[in-house]
Amino acid sequence: LPEGEAPGAGRRSGRGVPARRLRDLSLDKLIVRNGTVILPPSEDGTPGERITALDAEASLPKANGVLTFDASATYDGDRVAATGTIGSFAHFVEGGPVPARFVLSAPGVLPHQVTVSAAASSKAGVVKLAQLKAQYGPHALTGNATYADDTLAITQGTFDQTPFSGTAKLVDDKLSLDVEAAPEGKPLRVAGSLGSLDRFLAGGETPLQLGITRRIISRPRPLSRPAPHIKTALSPSRDSTPSPARIPRRARPPTQTMWFR
């Protein structure tokens, strides 16, 4: 066998043969014209969606160089375009974080383009986007994102400077959300689902279930008069006004939940 490919050589170096070969990979330019991509079928056996009229170009001068791509295609009747870069492609495939940037535009669906940048890594089916920054028109989102098992989770996030964290799951076109946020310092939780994301984006009607839970933070009521002297509080006279601490307060529920359908 060639040097370095004998049994056990990859284990001693900590890297297998595929990783070594990957470091020799380069791509002057990949060009696709009028291609078609068929997505996997859904769990109920429904045939996968088709991405048609695909035009794409990609280049990778060397394995540890920057992968660039520029693509456009028709999906569900709408034209979608995407461009992007992945720094040190070989390092990304091996699981290390690399800088990545993507720009997505779909004029028939989205009025503004979406720009995403992050330190991206992928390992064992888990994609991580650290220091995520996304811009959509005047709106900005930041945080640390993880995608695995059809679920996107964001921690330490902000949306237009409002702190939040939450998860989103898209399975068979059904979108489920569970988000906790604190707009203007008022904690709340939003959980719900959208029956068909494709139909919603296309301007059609789809079932929506949404629940909003608001945590109520009780604050001490201001005293209408100065607090009594400690001796008066411990041994009040018969005609003295009870201490504010002894005035029963109306019980309040810790949360309030509203559901919309």
FIKOLZA-1660 file (N, C-alpha, C; in steps of 0.1 Angstrom, whole numbers, plus 5000, padded with zeros to 4 digits):
% residues 261
   i   px   py   pz ch aa at
   1 5008 4988 5000  A  L  N
   1 5000 5000 5000  A  L CA
   1 5009 5012 5000  A  L  C
   2 5004 5024 4994  A  P  N
   2 5012 5036 4995  A  P CA
   2 5014 5040 5009  A  P  C
   3 5025 5048 5011  A  E  N
   3 5029 5052 5024  A  E CA
   3 5017 5060 5031  A  E  C
   4 5015 5057 5043  A  G  N
   4 5004 5064 5051  A  G CA
   4 4991 5058 5049  A  G  C
   5 4989 5047 5040  A  E  N
   5 4976 5041 5038  A  E CA
   5 4976 5027 5044  A  E  C
   6 4987 5023 5050  A  A  N
   6 4987 5009 5056  A  A CA
   6 4977 5009 5068  A  A  C
   7 4972 4997 5071  A  P  N
   7 4962 4996 5082  A  P CA
   7 4967 5002 5095  A  P  C
   8 4959 5010 5101  A  G  N
   8 4963 5016 5114  A  G CA
   8 4970 5029 5112  A  G  C
   9 4975 5033 5100  A  A  N
   9 4982 5045 5098  A  A CA
   9 4973 5057 5102  A  A  C
  10 4961 5056 5097  A  G  N
  10 4952 5067 5099  A  G CA
  10 4949 5069 5114  A  G  C
  11 4948 5057 5121  A  R  N
  11 4945 5058 5135  A  R CA
  11 4956 5064 5143  A  R  C
  12 4969 5061 5139  A  R  N
  12 4980 5067 5146  A  R CA
  12 4981 5082 5144  A  R  C
  13 4977 5087 5133  A  S  N
  13 4978 5101 5130  A  S CA
  13 4966 5109 5135  A  S  C
  14 4955 5101 5138  A  G  N
  14 4943 5107 5142  A  G CA
  14 4934 5112 5131  A  G  C
  15 4939 5109 5118  A  R  N
  15 4931 5113 5106  A  R CA
  15 4930 5101 5097  A  R  C
  16 4919 5098 5092  A  G  N
  16 4917 5087 5082  A  G CA
  16 4921 5091 5068  A  G  C
  17 4921 5081 5059  A  V  N
  17 4925 5083 5045  A  V CA
  17 4916 5093 5039  A  V  C
  18 4902 5093 5041  A  P  N
  18 4894 5103 5034  A  P CA
  18 4898 5117 5037  A  P  C
  19 4902 5120 5050  A  A  N
  19 4906 5133 5054  A  A CA
  19 4919 5138 5046  A  A  C
  20 4928 5128 5045  A  R  N
  20 4941 5131 5038  A  R CA
  20 4938 5134 5023  A  R  C
  21 4929 5126 5017  A  R  N
  21 4926 5128 5003  A  R CA
  21 4918 5142 5001  A  R  C
  22 4910 5145 5011  A  L  N
  22 4902 5157 5011  A  L CA
  22 4912 5169 5010  A  L  C
  23 4923 5169 5017  A  R  N
  23 4932 5180 5017  A  R CA
  23 4939 5182 5003  A  R  C
  24 4937 5172 4994  A  D  N
  24 4943 5173 4980  A  D CA
  24 4932 5178 4971  A  D  C
  25 4920 5180 4976  A  L  N
  25 4909 5183 4967  A  L CA
  25 4910 5198 4962  A  L  C
  26 4906 5200 4949  A  S  N
  26 4905 5214 4944  A  S CA
  26 4895 5214 4933  A  S  C
  27 4889 5225 4931  A  L  N
  27 4878 5226 4921  A  L CA
  27 4880 5240 4914  A  L  C
  28 4885 5239 4901  A  D  N
  28 4887 5252 4894  A  D CA
  28 4873 5259 4892  A  D  C
  29 4864 5252 4887  A  K  N
  29 4850 5258 4885  A  K CA
  29 4840 5247 4882  A  K  C
  30 4829 5247 4889  A  L  N
  30 4818 5238 4886  A  L CA
  30 4807 5246 4881  A  L  C
  31 4801 5242 4869  A  I  N
  31 4791 5250 4863  A  I CA
  31 4779 5240 4860  A  I  C
  32 4767 5244 4864  A  V  N
  32 4755 5237 4862  A  V CA
  32 4745 5246 4855  A  V  C
  33 4739 5242 4844  A  R  N
  33 4729 5249 4836  A  R CA
  33 4716 5242 4835  A  R  C
  34 4706 5248 4838  A  N  N
  34 4692 5242 4837  A  N CA
  34 4691 5229 4843  A  N  C
  35 4696 5227 4855  A  G  N
  35 4695 5214 4862  A  G CA
  35 4683 5212 4870  A  G  C
  36 4681 5200 4875  A  T  N
  36 4669 5197 4883  A  T CA
  36 4674 5189 4895  A  T  C
  37 4669 5193 4907  A  V  N
  37 4671 5186 4919  A  V CA
  37 4658 5180 4925  A  V  C
  38 4658 5167 4928  A  I  N
  38 4646 5161 4934  A  I CA
  38 4648 5159 4949  A  I  C
  39 4641 5165 4957  A  L  N
  39 4643 5164 4972  A  L CA
  39 4637 5150 4977  A  L  C
  40 4642 5145 4988  A  P  N
  40 4637 5132 4993  A  P CA
  40 4622 5132 4996  A  P  C
  41 4615 5121 4994  A  P  N
  41 4601 5120 4997  A  P CA
  41 4598 5122 5012  A  P  C
  42 4586 5127 5015  A  S  N
  42 4582 5129 5029  A  S CA
  42 4580 5115 5036  A  S  C
  43 4578 5116 5049  A  E  N
  43 4576 5103 5057  A  E CA
  43 4563 5096 5053  A  E  C
  44 4553 5103 5048  A  D  N
  44 4541 5096 5044  A  D CA
  44 4541 5091 5029  A  D  C
  45 4553 5092 5023  A  G  N
  45 4555 5087 5009  A  G CA
  45 4552 5097 4998  A  G  C
  46 4548 5109 5002  A  T  N
  46 4546 5119 4992  A  T CA
  46 4559 5122 4984  A  T  C
  47 4559 5122 4971  A  P  N
  47 4571 5125 4963  A  P CA
  47 4578 5138 4967  A  P  C
  48 4591 5139 4967  A  G  N
  48 4598 5150 4970  A  G CA
  48 4596 5162 4961  A  G  C
  49 4598 5174 4966  A  E  N
  49 4596 5186 4958  A  E CA
  49 4608 5186 4947  A  E  C
  50 4605 5194 4936  A  R  N
  50 4615 5195 4926  A  R CA
  50 4620 5210 4926  A  R  C
  51 4633 5211 4925  A  I  N
  51 4640 5224 4922  A  I CA
  51 4644 5224 4908  A  I  C
  52 4639 5233 4900  A  T  N
  52 4641 5232 4886  A  T CA
  52 4648 5245 4881  A  T  C
  53 4652 5244 4868  A  A  N
  53 4659 5256 4862  A  A CA
  53 4671 5260 4870  A  A  C
  54 4679 5251 4875  A  L  N
  54 4690 5254 4884  A  L CA
  54 4702 5258 4876  A  L  C
  55 4707 5270 4879  A  D  N
  55 4719 5275 4873  A  D CA
  55 4729 5278 4885  A  D  C
  56 4741 5272 4884  A  A  N
  56 4750 5274 4896  A  A CA
  56 4764 5274 4891  A  A  C
  57 4773 5281 4899  A  E  N
  57 4787 5281 4897  A  E CA
  57 4794 5280 4910  A  E  C
  58 4804 5272 4911  A  A  N
  58 4812 5271 4924  A  A CA
  58 4826 5269 4921  A  A  C
  59 4835 5273 4930  A  S  N
  59 4849 5271 4928  A  S CA
  59 4856 5269 4942  A  S  C
  60 4867 5261 4941  A  L  N
  60 4874 5259 4953  A  L CA
  60 4889 5257 4949  A  L  C
  61 4897 5268 4949  A  P  N
  61 4911 5267 4944  A  P CA
  61 4919 5256 4951  A  P  C
  62 4917 5254 4964  A  K  N
  62 4924 5244 4972  A  K CA
  62 4916 5240 4984  A  K  C
  63 4918 5228 4989  A  A  N
  63 4910 5222 4999  A  A CA
  63 4908 5231 5011  A  A  C
  64 4919 5237 5016  A  N  N
  64 4918 5246 5027  A  N CA
  64 4916 5261 5023  A  N  C
  65 4912 5263 5011  A  G  N
  65 4908 5276 5006  A  G CA
  65 4893 5279 5008  A  G  C
  66 4889 5290 5002  A  V  N
  66 4875 5294 5003  A  V CA
  66 4866 5289 4992  A  V  C
  67 4855 5282 4996  A  L  N
  67 4846 5277 4986  A  L CA
  67 4836 5289 4984  A  L  C
  68 4834 5292 4971  A  T  N
  68 4824 5302 4967  A  T CA
  68 4814 5296 4958  A  T  C
  69 4802 5301 4959  A  F  N
  69 4791 5296 4950  A  F CA
  69 4781 5307 4947  A  F  C
  70 4775 5305 4936  A  D  N
  70 4764 5315 4931  A  D CA
  70 4754 5306 4924  A  D  C
  71 4742 5306 4929  A  A  N
  71 4732 5297 4923  A  A CA
  71 4718 5304 4923  A  A  C
  72 4710 5300 4914  A  S  N
  72 4696 5304 4913  A  S CA
  72 4688 5293 4907  A  S  C
  73 4675 5292 4912  A  A  N
  73 4667 5281 4907  A  A CA
  73 4652 5285 4910  A  A  C
  74 4643 5276 4904  A  T  N
  74 4629 5278 4906  A  T CA
  74 4624 5268 4916  A  T  C
  75 4617 5272 4927  A  Y  N
  75 4612 5263 4937  A  Y CA
  75 4598 5267 4940  A  Y  C
  76 4588 5258 4938  A  D  N
  76 4574 5260 4940  A  D CA
  76 4569 5273 4932  A  D  C
  77 4575 5274 4920  A  G  N
  77 4570 5285 4912  A  G CA
  77 4577 5298 4914  A  G  C
  78 4586 5299 4924  A  D  N
  78 4593 5312 4927  A  D CA
  78 4607 5311 4924  A  D  C
  79 4613 5321 4919  A  R  N
  79 4627 5322 4916  A  R CA
  79 4635 5325 4929  A  R  C
  80 4645 5317 4932  A  V  N
  80 4653 5319 4944  A  V CA
  80 4668 5319 4940  A  V  C
  81 4675 5329 4946  A  A  N
  81 4689 5330 4943  A  A CA
  81 4697 5330 4956  A  A  C
  82 4709 5324 4956  A  A  N
  82 4717 5323 4967  A  A CA
  82 4732 5324 4963  A  A  C
  83 4740 5332 4971  A  T  N
  83 4754 5333 4969  A  T CA
  83 4760 5331 4983  A  T  C
  84 4773 5327 4983  A  G  N
  84 4779 5325 4996  A  G CA
  84 4794 5321 4995  A  G  C
  85 4800 5321 5007  A  T  N
  85 4814 5316 5008  A  T CA
  85 4815 5308 5021  A  T  C
  86 4824 5298 5021  A  I  N
  86 4827 5290 5032  A  I CA
  86 4843 5290 5033  A  I  C
  87 4848 5296 5043  A  G  N
  87 4862 5296 5045  A  G CA
  87 4868 5283 5049  A  G  C
  88 4880 5279 5043  A  S  N
  88 4887 5267 5047  A  S CA
  88 4877 5255 5046  A  S  C
  89 4873 5251 5034  A  F  N
  89 4863 5241 5032  A  F CA
  89 4867 5228 5038  A  F  C
  90 4880 5224 5037  A  A  N
  90 4884 5211 5043  A  A CA
  90 4883 5211 5058  A  A  C
  91 4886 5222 5064  A  H  N
  91 4885 5223 5079  A  H CA
  91 4870 5222 5083  A  H  C
  92 4861 5228 5075  A  F  N
  92 4847 5227 5077  A  F CA
  92 4842 5213 5077  A  F  C
  93 4846 5206 5066  A  V  N
  93 4842 5192 5065  A  V CA
  93 4847 5183 5076  A  V  C
  94 4859 5186 5081  A  E  N
  94 4865 5179 5092  A  E CA
  94 4859 5182 5106  A  E  C
  95 4849 5192 5106  A  G  N
  95 4842 5195 5118  A  G CA
  95 4847 5208 5125  A  G  C
  96 4857 5215 5120  A  G  N
  96 4862 5227 5126  A  G CA
  96 4853 5239 5122  A  G  C
  97 4853 5249 5131  A  P  N
  97 4845 5262 5127  A  P CA
  97 4853 5270 5117  A  P  C
  98 4845 5275 5108  A  V  N
  98 4851 5284 5097  A  V CA
  98 4842 5296 5095  A  V  C
  99 4847 5307 5090  A  P  N
  99 4838 5318 5087  A  P CA
  99 4829 5315 5074  A  P  C
 100 4816 5318 5075  A  A  N
 100 4807 5315 5064  A  A CA
 100 4798 5327 5062  A  A  C
 101 4794 5330 5050  A  R  N
 101 4785 5340 5047  A  R CA
 101 4775 5336 5036  A  R  C
 102 4762 5339 5037  A  F  N
 102 4753 5336 5027  A  F CA
 102 4743 5348 5025  A  F  C
 103 4739 5349 5012  A  V  N
 103 4729 5359 5008  A  V CA
 103 4718 5352 5000  A  V  C
 104 4706 5353 5005  A  L  N
 104 4694 5347 4999  A  L CA
 104 4684 5357 4994  A  L  C
 105 4680 5356 4982  A  S  N
 105 4669 5365 4977  A  S CA
 105 4659 5357 4970  A  S  C
 106 4646 5361 4972  A  A  N
 106 4635 5355 4965  A  A CA
 106 4624 5366 4964  A  A  C
 107 4625 5374 4953  A  P  N
 107 4617 5386 4952  A  P CA
 107 4602 5383 4952  A  P  C
 108 4598 5371 4947  A  G  N
 108 4584 5368 4947  A  G CA
 108 4578 5364 4960  A  G  C
 109 4587 5362 4970  A  V  N
 109 4582 5358 4984  A  V CA
 109 4587 5368 4994  A  V  C
 110 4600 5372 4993  A  L  N
 110 4606 5380 5004  A  L CA
 110 4608 5394 4998  A  L  C
 111 4603 5405 5004  A  P  N
 111 4605 5418 4999  A  P CA
 111 4620 5422 5000  A  P  C
 112 4627 5417 5010  A  H  N
 112 4641 5420 5012  A  H CA
 112 4650 5408 5011  A  H  C
 113 4662 5410 5008  A  Q  N
 113 4672 5398 5008  A  Q CA
 113 4676 5395 5022  A  Q  C
 114 4680 5383 5024  A  V  N
 114 4685 5378 5038  A  V CA
 114 4700 5376 5037  A  V  C
 115 4707 5382 5046  A  T  N
 115 4721 5381 5047  A  T CA
 115 4725 5374 5061  A  T  C
 116 4733 5363 5060  A  V  N
 116 4736 5355 5072  A  V CA
 116 4751 5353 5072  A  V  C
 117 4757 5356 5084  A  S  N
 117 4771 5353 5086  A  S CA
 117 4773 5347 5100  A  S  C
 118 4783 5338 5101  A  A  N
 118 4786 5330 5113  A  A CA
 118 4799 5323 5112  A  A  C
 119 4803 5318 5124  A  A  N
 119 4814 5308 5124  A  A CA
 119 4807 5294 5124  A  A  C
 120 4808 5287 5112  A  A  N
 120 4800 5275 5110  A  A CA
 120 4809 5263 5112  A  A  C
 121 4802 5252 5117  A  S  N
 121 4809 5239 5119  A  S CA
 121 4798 5229 5117  A  S  C
 122 4803 5217 5113  A  S  N
 122 4794 5205 5111  A  S CA
 122 4800 5193 5115  A  S  C
 123 4794 5185 5124  A  K  N
 123 4800 5173 5129  A  K CA
 123 4789 5164 5134  A  K  C
 124 4789 5151 5129  A  A  N
 124 4780 5141 5134  A  A CA
 124 4765 5145 5132  A  A  C
 125 4762 5152 5121  A  G  N
 125 4749 5156 5118  A  G CA
 125 4744 5168 5125  A  G  C
 126 4753 5175 5132  A  V  N
 126 4749 5187 5139  A  V CA
 126 4757 5199 5133  A  V  C
 127 4749 5209 5129  A  V  N
 127 4755 5221 5123  A  V CA
 127 4754 5232 5134  A  V  C
 128 4765 5239 5136  A  K  N
 128 4765 5249 5146  A  K CA
 128 4769 5262 5139  A  K  C
 129 4762 5273 5143  A  L  N
 129 4765 5287 5137  A  L CA
 129 4767 5296 5149  A  L  C
 130 4780 5297 5153  A  A  N
 130 4783 5306 5164  A  A CA
 130 4784 5320 5160  A  A  C
 131 4781 5329 5169  A  Q  N
 131 4782 5344 5165  A  Q CA
 131 4774 5347 5153  A  Q  C
 132 4762 5341 5153  A  L  N
 132 4753 5343 5141  A  L CA
 132 4748 5357 5140  A  L  C
 133 4748 5362 5128  A  K  N
 133 4743 5375 5125  A  K CA
 133 4734 5374 5112  A  K  C
 134 4722 5378 5113  A  A  N
 134 4713 5377 5102  A  A CA
 134 4706 5391 5100  A  A  C
 135 4705 5395 5088  A  Q  N
 135 4699 5408 5085  A  Q CA
 135 4688 5406 5074  A  Q  C
 136 4676 5411 5077  A  Y  N
 136 4665 5411 5067  A  Y CA
 136 4659 5425 5067  A  Y  C
 137 4662 5433 5057  A  G  N
 137 4658 5446 5056  A  G CA
 137 4662 5454 5069  A  G  C
 138 4653 5460 5076  A  P  N
 138 4656 5468 5088  A  P CA
 138 4658 5459 5100  A  P  C
 139 4655 5446 5099  A  H  N
 139 4655 5438 5111  A  H CA
 139 4668 5430 5112  A  H  C
 140 4673 5428 5124  A  A  N
 140 4686 5421 5127  A  A CA
 140 4684 5411 5138  A  A  C
 141 4690 5399 5136  A  L  N
 141 4690 5388 5146  A  L CA
 141 4704 5384 5148  A  L  C
 142 4707 5381 5161  A  T  N
 142 4720 5376 5165  A  T CA
 142 4718 5365 5175  A  T  C
 143 4729 5357 5177  A  G  N
 143 4728 5346 5187  A  G CA
 143 4737 5335 5183  A  G  C
 144 4736 5323 5190  A  N  N
 144 4743 5311 5187  A  N CA
 144 4733 5301 5183  A  N  C
 145 4734 5295 5171  A  A  N
 145 4724 5286 5166  A  A CA
 145 4730 5272 5164  A  A  C
 146 4721 5262 5166  A  T  N
 146 4724 5248 5164  A  T CA
 146 4713 5241 5157  A  T  C
 147 4716 5233 5146  A  Y  N
 147 4706 5226 5138  A  Y CA
 147 4709 5212 5138  A  Y  C
 148 4699 5204 5143  A  A  N
 148 4700 5189 5143  A  A CA
 148 4686 5183 5144  A  A  C
 149 4684 5172 5138  A  D  N
 149 4671 5165 5138  A  D CA
 149 4660 5174 5134  A  D  C
 150 4661 5181 5123  A  D  N
 150 4651 5190 5118  A  D CA
 150 4647 5202 5128  A  D  C
 151 4655 5204 5138  A  T  N
 151 4652 5214 5148  A  T CA
 151 4664 5225 5148  A  T  C
 152 4660 5237 5147  A  L  N
 152 4669 5249 5149  A  L CA
 152 4667 5255 5163  A  L  C
 153 4678 5255 5170  A  A  N
 153 4677 5261 5184  A  A CA
 153 4687 5273 5184  A  A  C
 154 4682 5284 5190  A  I  N
 154 4690 5296 5191  A  I CA
 154 4691 5300 5206  A  I  C
 155 4703 5302 5211  A  T  N
 155 4705 5307 5225  A  T CA
 155 4712 5320 5225  A  T  C
 156 4711 5328 5236  A  Q  N
 156 4717 5341 5237  A  Q CA
 156 4714 5350 5225  A  Q  C
 157 4702 5349 5221  A  G  N
 157 4698 5356 5209  A  G CA
 157 4692 5370 5211  A  G  C
 158 4692 5378 5201  A  T  N
 158 4685 5391 5201  A  T CA
 158 4678 5393 5188  A  T  C
 159 4667 5399 5188  A  F  N
 159 4660 5403 5176  A  F CA
 159 4656 5417 5177  A  F  C
 160 4662 5426 5169  A  D  N
 160 4660 5440 5170  A  D CA
 160 4663 5445 5184  A  D  C
 161 4673 5439 5190  A  Q  N
 161 4678 5443 5204  A  Q CA
 161 4670 5437 5215  A  Q  C
 162 4660 5429 5212  A  T  N
 162 4652 5422 5222  A  T CA
 162 4657 5409 5225  A  T  C
 163 4661 5406 5238  A  P  N
 163 4667 5392 5241  A  P CA
 163 4657 5381 5239  A  P  C
 164 4661 5370 5234  A  F  N
 164 4652 5358 5232  A  F CA
 164 4661 5346 5231  A  F  C
 165 4654 5334 5233  A  S  N
 165 4659 5321 5230  A  S CA
 165 4648 5312 5226  A  S  C
 166 4650 5302 5218  A  G  N
 166 4639 5294 5213  A  G CA
 166 4643 5283 5203  A  G  C
 167 4633 5276 5199  A  T  N
 167 4635 5265 5189  A  T CA
 167 4624 5266 5178  A  T  C
 168 4628 5261 5166  A  A  N
 168 4619 5261 5155  A  A CA
 168 4621 5247 5148  A  A  C
 169 4610 5240 5144  A  K  N
 169 4611 5227 5138  A  K CA
 169 4602 5227 5126  A  K  C
 170 4608 5223 5115  A  L  N
 170 4601 5222 5102  A  L CA
 170 4601 5207 5097  A  L  C
 171 4589 5201 5098  A  V  N
 171 4587 5187 5094  A  V CA
 171 4575 5186 5084  A  V  C
 172 4577 5181 5072  A  D  N
 172 4566 5179 5063  A  D CA
 172 4559 5192 5061  A  D  C
 173 4566 5203 5060  A  D  N
 173 4560 5216 5057  A  D CA
 173 4553 5222 5069  A  D  C
 174 4553 5215 5081  A  K  N
 174 4546 5221 5093  A  K CA
 174 4557 5227 5101  A  K  C
 175 4555 5240 5105  A  L  N
 175 4565 5247 5113  A  L CA
 175 4560 5249 5127  A  L  C
 176 4568 5245 5137  A  S  N
 176 4565 5246 5151  A  S CA
 176 4575 5255 5157  A  S  C
 177 4570 5264 5166  A  L  N
 177 4579 5274 5173  A  L CA
 177 4577 5274 5188  A  L  C
 178 4588 5276 5195  A  D  N
 178 4587 5278 5210  A  D CA
 178 4598 5288 5214  A  D  C
 179 4593 5300 5217  A  V  N
 179 4603 5311 5219  A  V CA
 179 4600 5318 5232  A  V  C
 180 4611 5321 5239  A  E  N
 180 4610 5330 5252  A  E CA
 180 4617 5343 5249  A  E  C
 181 4610 5354 5252  A  A  N
 181 4616 5367 5249  A  A CA
 181 4613 5376 5261  A  A  C
 182 4619 5388 5260  A  A  N
 182 4616 5398 5271  A  A CA
 182 4615 5412 5264  A  A  C
 183 4605 5415 5256  A  P  N
 183 4603 5428 5250  A  P CA
 183 4601 5439 5261  A  P  C
 184 4609 5449 5261  A  E  N
 184 4608 5460 5271  A  E CA
 184 4609 5455 5285  A  E  C
 185 4617 5444 5286  A  G  N
 185 4619 5438 5300  A  G CA
 185 4608 5430 5305  A  G  C
 186 4597 5427 5297  A  K  N
 186 4586 5419 5302  A  K CA
 186 4586 5405 5296  A  K  C
 187 4590 5395 5304  A  P  N
 187 4591 5381 5300  A  P CA
 187 4578 5376 5294  A  P  C
 188 4579 5369 5283  A  L  N
 188 4568 5361 5278  A  L CA
 188 4573 5349 5270  A  L  C
 189 4564 5340 5267  A  R  N
 189 4567 5328 5259  A  R CA
 189 4556 5327 5248  A  R  C
 190 4561 5324 5236  A  V  N
 190 4552 5322 5225  A  V CA
 190 4555 5308 5219  A  V  C
 191 4544 5300 5219  A  A  N
 191 4545 5287 5213  A  A CA
 191 4534 5284 5204  A  A  C
 192 4537 5278 5193  A  G  N
 192 4526 5275 5183  A  G CA
 192 4531 5268 5171  A  G  C
 193 4522 5266 5161  A  S  N
 193 4525 5259 5149  A  S CA
 193 4518 5265 5137  A  S  C
 194 4524 5263 5125  A  L  N
 194 4518 5268 5113  A  L CA
 194 4516 5256 5104  A  L  C
 195 4504 5253 5099  A  G  N
 195 4501 5241 5092  A  G CA
 195 4509 5239 5080  A  G  C
 196 4511 5249 5071  A  S  N
 196 4518 5247 5059  A  S CA
 196 4526 5260 5056  A  S  C
 197 4539 5259 5058  A  L  N
 197 4548 5271 5056  A  L CA
 197 4548 5275 5041  A  L  C
 198 4548 5265 5032  A  D  N
 198 4548 5268 5017  A  D CA
 198 4535 5276 5014  A  D  C
 199 4524 5271 5019  A  R  N
 199 4511 5278 5015  A  R CA
 199 4511 5292 5021  A  R  C
 200 4516 5293 5033  A  F  N
 200 4517 5307 5039  A  F CA
 200 4525 5316 5032  A  F  C
 201 4537 5312 5028  A  L  N
 201 4546 5321 5020  A  L CA
 201 4541 5324 5006  A  L  C
 202 4533 5315 5001  A  A  N
 202 4527 5318 4988  A  A CA
 202 4514 5327 4989  A  A  C
 203 4511 5331 5001  A  G  N
 203 4499 5340 5002  A  G CA
 203 4486 5333 5005  A  G  C
 204 4486 5320 5007  A  G  N
 204 4474 5312 5009  A  G CA
 204 4471 5311 5024  A  G  C
 205 4459 5305 5027  A  E  N
 205 4455 5303 5040  A  E CA
 205 4460 5290 5046  A  E  C
 206 4463 5290 5059  A  T  N
 206 4468 5277 5065  A  T CA
 206 4465 5278 5080  A  T  C
 207 4462 5267 5087  A  P  N
 207 4459 5267 5101  A  P CA
 207 4470 5272 5109  A  P  C
 208 4467 5280 5119  A  L  N
 208 4476 5286 5128  A  L CA
 208 4471 5284 5143  A  L  C
 209 4480 5279 5151  A  Q  N
 209 4478 5278 5165  A  Q CA
 209 4489 5285 5173  A  Q  C
 210 4485 5294 5181  A  L  N
 210 4495 5303 5188  A  L CA
 210 4491 5305 5202  A  L  C
 211 4500 5303 5211  A  G  N
 211 4498 5305 5225  A  G CA
 211 4508 5315 5231  A  G  C
 212 4504 5325 5238  A  I  N
 212 4512 5335 5244  A  I CA
 212 4511 5335 5259  A  I  C
 213 4522 5332 5266  A  T  N
 213 4522 5331 5281  A  T CA
 213 4530 5343 5286  A  T  C
 214 4524 5351 5294  A  R  N
 214 4530 5363 5300  A  R CA
 214 4533 5361 5315  A  R  C
 215 4545 5362 5319  A  R  N
 215 4548 5361 5333  A  R CA
 215 4546 5374 5340  A  R  C
 216 4539 5374 5351  A  I  N
 216 4535 5386 5358  A  I CA
 216 4545 5388 5370  A  I  C
 217 4552 5399 5370  A  I  N
 217 4561 5402 5380  A  I CA
 217 4555 5411 5390  A  I  C
 218 4552 5407 5402  A  S  N
 218 4546 5415 5412  A  S CA
 218 4556 5424 5418  A  S  C
 219 4552 5437 5420  A  R  N
 219 4561 5447 5425  A  R CA
 219 4555 5452 5438  A  R  C
 220 4563 5455 5448  A  P  N
 220 4557 5461 5461  A  P CA
 220 4550 5474 5458  A  P  C
 221 4539 5475 5465  A  R  N
 221 4531 5487 5463  A  R CA
 221 4537 5499 5472  A  R  C
 222 4537 5511 5467  A  P  N
 222 4543 5522 5474  A  P CA
 222 4535 5525 5487  A  P  C
 223 4541 5528 5498  A  L  N
 223 4534 5532 5510  A  L CA
 223 4528 5545 5509  A  L  C
 224 4516 5546 5514  A  S  N
 224 4509 5559 5513  A  S CA
 224 4513 5569 5525  A  S  C
 225 4520 5563 5534  A  R  N
 225 4525 5571 5546  A  R CA
 225 4538 5565 5551  A  R  C
 226 4546 5572 5558  A  P  N
 226 4559 5567 5563  A  P CA
 226 4557 5554 5571  A  P  C
 227 4566 5545 5571  A  A  N
 227 4565 5533 5578  A  A CA
 227 4565 5536 5593  A  A  C
 228 4557 5529 5601  A  P  N
 228 4556 5532 5616  A  P CA
 228 4569 5529 5623  A  P  C
 229 4571 5535 5634  A  H  N
 229 4583 5532 5643  A  H CA
 229 4582 5518 5647  A  H  C
 230 4593 5511 5649  A  I  N
 230 4594 5497 5652  A  I CA
 230 4586 5494 5664  A  I  C
 231 4586 5502 5674  A  K  N
 231 4578 5499 5686  A  K CA
 231 4563 5499 5683  A  K  C
 232 4559 5509 5675  A  T  N
 232 4544 5509 5671  A  T CA
 232 4541 5497 5663  A  T  C
 233 4550 5492 5655  A  A  N
 233 4546 5480 5646  A  A CA
 233 4545 5468 5655  A  A  C
 234 4554 5467 5666  A  L  N
 234 4553 5455 5674  A  L CA
 234 4542 5456 5684  A  L  C
 235 4539 5468 5689  A  S  N
 235 4528 5469 5699  A  S CA
 235 4519 5481 5695  A  S  C
 236 4511 5479 5685  A  P  N
 236 4502 5490 5680  A  P CA
 236 4491 5493 5691  A  P  C
 237 4487 5505 5691  A  S  N
 237 4476 5509 5699  A  S CA
 237 4463 5504 5693  A  S  C
 238 4452 5504 5701  A  R  N
 238 4439 5498 5695  A  R CA
 238 4434 5506 5684  A  R  C
 239 4436 5519 5683  A  D  N
 239 4431 5527 5673  A  D CA
 239 4441 5530 5662  A  D  C
 240 4452 5524 5662  A  S  N
 240 4462 5526 5652  A  S CA
 240 4459 5519 5639  A  S  C
 241 4463 5524 5628  A  T  N
 241 4461 5518 5615  A  T CA
 241 4470 5506 5613  A  T  C
 242 4465 5495 5608  A  P  N
 242 4473 5483 5607  A  P CA
 242 4485 5486 5598  A  P  C
 243 4496 5479 5601  A  S  N
 243 4508 5480 5592  A  S CA
 243 4505 5476 5578  A  S  C
 244 4511 5483 5568  A  P  N
 244 4509 5479 5554  A  P CA
 244 4513 5464 5552  A  P  C
 245 4522 5459 5560  A  A  N
 245 4526 5445 5557  A  A CA
 245 4514 5436 5561  A  A  C
 246 4505 5440 5569  A  R  N
 246 4493 5432 5573  A  R CA
 246 4481 5433 5564  A  R  C
 247 4482 5443 5555  A  I  N
 247 4470 5445 5546  A  I CA
 247 4471 5434 5535  A  I  C
 248 4461 5426 5535  A  P  N
 248 4461 5415 5525  A  P CA
 248 4461 5420 5511  A  P  C
 249 4469 5414 5502  A  R  N
 249 4470 5418 5488  A  R CA
 249 4462 5408 5480  A  R  C
 250 4456 5414 5469  A  R  N
 250 4448 5405 5460  A  R CA
 250 4457 5395 5454  A  R  C
 251 4453 5382 5454  A  A  N
 251 4462 5372 5448  A  A CA
 251 4462 5374 5433  A  A  C
 252 4474 5372 5427  A  R  N
 252 4475 5373 5413  A  R CA
 252 4481 5360 5407  A  R  C
 253 4476 5356 5395  A  P  N
 253 4482 5344 5389  A  P CA
 253 4496 5346 5385  A  P  C
 254 4505 5336 5385  A  P  N
 254 4519 5338 5381  A  P CA
 254 4520 5340 5366  A  P  C
 255 4511 5335 5358  A  T  N
 255 4511 5336 5344  A  T CA
 255 4497 5338 5338  A  T  C
 256 4497 5344 5326  A  Q  N
 256 4485 5345 5318  A  Q CA
 256 4487 5340 5305  A  Q  C
 257 4478 5331 5300  A  T  N
 257 4480 5325 5287  A  T CA
 257 4469 5328 5278  A  T  C
 258 4472 5332 5265  A  M  N
 258 4462 5335 5255  A  M CA
 258 4464 5325 5243  A  M  C
 259 4454 5319 5238  A  W  N
 259 4455 5310 5226  A  W CA
 259 4448 5316 5214  A  W  C
 260 4454 5315 5203  A  F  N
 260 4447 5320 5191  A  F CA
 260 4447 5308 5181  A  F  C
 261 4436 5307 5173  A  R  N
 261 4435 5297 5163  A  R CA
 261 4429 5303 5150  A  R  C
% end
